């Protein structure tokens, strides 16, 4: 009868294996450059938080922006509460209400927008976002060599958070109205949070954007109506 090998004892240690040729070559390369592979990596000063990373995309003028309008802070809370845990447990935007910030030129709409983004990041929300003006939206969808316009449009439609600035500021046409409706309708149907800013008074949105777009905005958006004089002119005075 063939005897079975005795099981390895739990306290038995294997002899260390020699380093492979690739490892030895790497060690020699590092040594030639004066690099100790066992030494901790130095602090490179690179951003380590989501807020620091986002500040690279936020224009310098708005990197300290704070959302202080009650309607804006309430919207931030609603979106945060609707977040779902993603990889590693970090909260990510899933679905939620949109936000329409309306007011005259210089009333602080862009400030409140970036303040809302920064507030979401401070709340620990994992945030992927796109921001463009309505004029940039229309320009991006005009035919140009090598551009995949449909893919660009789909990326905007599916963005977890989209900021569409200066809605209604561009010259209206049947084409711009249909393009705006397509974008708004997709985000309306899929409950994707969107921040819209506009100089239009609420009663003028229908005339500028069309009845179908105005109807969807009325249902999908919380509203923050800003008032006051042009802050830019006050600073310049």
Buried (B, 14 or more C-beta within 10 A) or exposed (E): EEEEEEEEEEEEEEEEEEEEEEEEEEEEEEEEEEEEEEEEEEEEEEEEEBBEEBBEEBEEEBBEBBBEBEBBBBBBEBBBEBBEEEEEEEBBBBEBBBBBBBBBEBBBBBBBBBBBBBBBBBBEBBBEBBBBBBBBBBEBBEEEEEEEEEEEBEEBBEBBBBBBBBBBBBEBEEEBBEBBBEBBBBBBEEEBBBBBBBBBEBEBBBEBBBEBBBBBBEEBBBBBEBEEEEEEEEEEE
